[in-house]
Amino acid sequence: MNPEVIVTNIKKRFTGVSGTVNALLPVQARTLPIAYLGSDMPGAVLATKQSGERFARLSFWQALRVSAKRLPDDRKRIWHVRRDPEMMLAIFLRDVLRLPISLVFTSAAKHRHSWFPRWLIANMDGVISTTPEAASYVPNTTRVVPHGISLERFSPPDNKLTVWQRTGLAGRYGIGVFGRVRPDKGSDIYVEAMLELLPEFPDYTAVIAGLCQPQHEAFKQALVDKVAARGLSERIIFLGEIAPDAVGQWYQNVLITVACPRYEPFGLTPLEGMACGCAVVASDTGAFKTIVDEGVTGHVVPTDDVAALVAALRPVMQEPLHAAEMGRLGRQRVEQMFSVEREAAGVAAVYAHVWGKAETV
């Protein structure tokens, strides 16, 4: 195995970056000799069997050894990094240890970086921004490449209007929010909206799927207590952390996906919900305005606005058949614009640019 690209993911906790890496790697490995340097993540879906002999997992020392020499055709091997510590490590390897490698970084942040991250990004050989807005903060962006998702892992059920019954929970339809339970994810905004809406809609049960870390337990408990005080504990359910390989089934179960964070760099949850046939109501952050076709596949509302979220959800909940049609059209939109295959093709174009640029130096 002599990989042309080494993808790094050294953070132990499973995050959105981890999910991106796990979705992309098997697809990239179909056409590119590629290797993975990173943590063994609980529930990770790194599918080596699907990727054939070109896909390898390397230890740090194996990655150093393989990167000590150029590729047989004299190109530099690419290290693809996605976090500040990974940029720091890769710059050290390239500029201090003088390994013959080129560095590609993916940027999703929609704000001006502080001086040190700016310096790190400025020293990349290629930069991928996930949205035009993110690119506006990174002057050396090579290409805008939106995230994509696996259309196999996230797929609609046979009948969106009856699938909720398999959960064993109350009601005929589900509405769900997916992501960590904490203030910046808008968990409290969602709960407040459900407290107002569920008494109007006895056929619906709301679920909250996501890990709550210890520092946010008091925040979660306050929400649990508020739900209990309103007598809705059996209709607003905290599912806890869902294993990555089971998340798709919960998206299938719900008719409507809500994504109401106060801030998100990109945000995959609307895409995952749409791929599973959900109507989507999302706050105006991340790439949500690009992802959601307003009025067709769902709605986008102002951030941190319970009243706006309620107003957008009410007509969608009133007409389950229309919500299911929104979900059907959402699936089509993801297939056309946001598949992981499209993302992989965009990333490959950046690799080709970096290799071409290196040849002219």
ABEGO torsion letter per residue (X at the ends): XBBABBBBBABABBBAAAAAAAAAAAAAAAABBBBBBEBBBBGBABBAAAAEAABBBBBAAAAAAAAABBBAAGBBBBBBBABAAAAAAAAAAAAAAGBBBBBBBBBABBBBBBAAAAAAAAABABBBBABAAAAAABAABABBBBBBBBAAABBBBABAAAAAAAAGBBEABBBBBBEBBBAAAGAAAAAAAAAAAAAABAABBBBBBEBBBAAAAAAAAAAAAAAAAAGAAAABBBAEBBBAAAAAAAAAABABBBBABABBAAEAAAAAAAAAGBBBBBBBBEAAAAABBBGAAEBBBBBGBAAAAAAAAAAAAABAAAAAAAAAAAAAAAAAAABAAAAAAAAAAAAAAAAAAAAAX
